[in-house]
Amino acid sequence: MHESLLIAFLIWIVIGAIIGWLAGLLVQGGGFGFIVDALIGILGSVVAGWLFPSLGIAIGHGLIGSILASVVGAAIVVLVVRLIRRI
């Protein structure tokens, strides 16, 4: 049981890192490094999963729709982090 949770967590981190990296590429400028990009990707997925349905926004269905929504959510998080760093 614990091994499957560890594997799921590792997959979540890798996918979060990829999504964070993609969001860093989409938003003008570079990323923040692997760890922060992974955290931004994970946070972006959470933001997309919570915010978009609340606003009635649907970006496709299934895995592809989830990935696209996560990238958009991570890009929003990157923009917010950059705005906060400027202050």
Secondary structure, 3 states (H helix, E strand, C coil): CHHHHHHHHHHHHHHHHHHHHHHHHHCCCCCCCHHHHHHHHHHHHHHHHHHHHHHCCCCCCHHHHHHHHHHHHHHHHHHHHHHHHHC
